[in-house]
Amino acid sequence: MGLSVFIFTGYPWEELQRSVDPGHRALLEVSDLLVAGPYDRNLPCKHQLLASANQQLVFLTDRYRHFDFGQKRRVEYRIGPDGDVRVSGFPID
């Protein structure tokens, strides 16, 4: 279908690499990009995909590159016909 898989996880990358959980392994095998590490509200980050500075962006395939994601934080707001608002990204408090 041409779609990509992007995972946000609270697990550190090193822990995921050592995992023998078949579900972890299967998901990583079909994923393109991963944000690894727990969110820490005391470590704010300006990267558009990372919520805190202790998190790591891991490229699992060649579909994306570091330059695809700049340092400017972006947020997308979608308002549905029923008035439902969906927010993608990390708005600054």
C-alpha positions as CSV (number, residue, x, y, z in Angstrom):
1,M,0.0,0.0,0.0
2,G,3.0,2.3,0.2
3,L,2.4,3.2,3.8
4,S,5.1,3.5,6.5
5,V,5.1,2.5,10.1
6,F,6.3,4.9,12.7
7,I,6.4,3.8,16.4
8,F,6.4,5.9,19.5
9,T,7.6,3.8,22.5
10,G,8.7,4.3,26.0
11,Y,11.2,1.5,25.8
12,P,14.9,2.4,25.4
13,W,16.3,1.3,22.0
14,E,19.0,-0.9,23.7
15,E,16.2,-2.8,25.5
16,L,14.3,-3.3,22.3
17,Q,17.4,-4.6,20.5
18,R,17.9,-7.2,23.2
19,S,14.2,-8.2,23.4
20,V,13.3,-11.8,22.6
21,D,9.6,-11.0,22.6
22,P,8.3,-12.2,19.3
23,G,5.8,-9.3,19.1
24,H,8.6,-6.7,19.6
25,R,10.7,-8.4,16.9
26,A,7.8,-8.7,14.4
27,L,6.8,-5.0,14.8
28,L,10.4,-3.8,14.4
29,E,10.8,-5.8,11.3
30,V,7.9,-4.1,9.5
31,S,8.6,-0.6,10.9
32,D,10.5,2.3,9.3
33,L,11.0,4.7,12.2
34,L,11.0,4.6,15.9
35,V,11.1,7.1,18.8
36,A,12.7,5.2,21.6
37,G,12.9,6.1,25.3
38,P,10.5,7.3,28.0
39,Y,9.1,10.8,28.0
40,D,10.7,13.1,30.6
41,R,8.9,16.3,31.1
42,N,12.0,17.8,32.8
43,L,14.0,17.4,29.5
44,P,12.1,19.4,26.9
45,C,13.2,19.0,23.3
46,K,12.7,21.2,20.2
47,H,13.0,18.4,17.7
48,Q,9.7,18.0,15.8
49,L,9.4,14.2,16.6
50,L,10.9,14.0,20.0
51,A,9.0,15.0,23.1
52,S,12.0,15.0,25.4
53,A,15.8,15.3,25.0
54,N,16.4,11.8,26.3
55,Q,14.5,10.2,23.5
56,Q,16.2,8.8,20.4
57,L,15.1,8.7,16.8
58,V,16.0,5.3,15.3
59,F,15.8,4.8,11.5
60,L,15.0,1.1,10.9
61,T,14.9,1.3,7.1
62,D,16.2,3.6,4.4
63,R,12.7,5.1,3.8
64,Y,13.6,8.2,5.8
65,R,16.8,10.1,6.6
66,H,17.7,12.5,9.4
67,F,17.4,15.5,7.1
68,D,13.7,14.6,6.5
69,F,13.0,15.9,10.0
70,G,14.4,19.3,10.9
71,Q,14.7,20.9,14.3
72,K,11.6,23.1,14.0
73,R,8.7,21.7,16.0
74,R,5.5,21.4,14.1
75,V,2.0,20.6,15.1
76,E,-0.9,19.6,12.8
77,Y,-4.5,20.3,13.8
78,R,-7.4,18.6,12.0
79,I,-11.0,19.7,12.6
80,G,-13.6,17.1,11.5
81,P,-17.0,17.9,10.1
82,D,-18.4,17.0,13.5
83,G,-16.1,19.6,15.2
84,D,-13.8,16.9,16.6
85,V,-10.3,18.2,16.9
86,R,-7.2,16.0,16.4
87,V,-3.7,17.1,17.2
88,S,-0.6,15.5,15.8
89,G,2.8,16.4,17.0
90,F,4.0,18.0,20.3
91,P,2.6,21.4,21.1
92,I,4.7,23.5,23.4
93,D,3.0,24.0,26.9
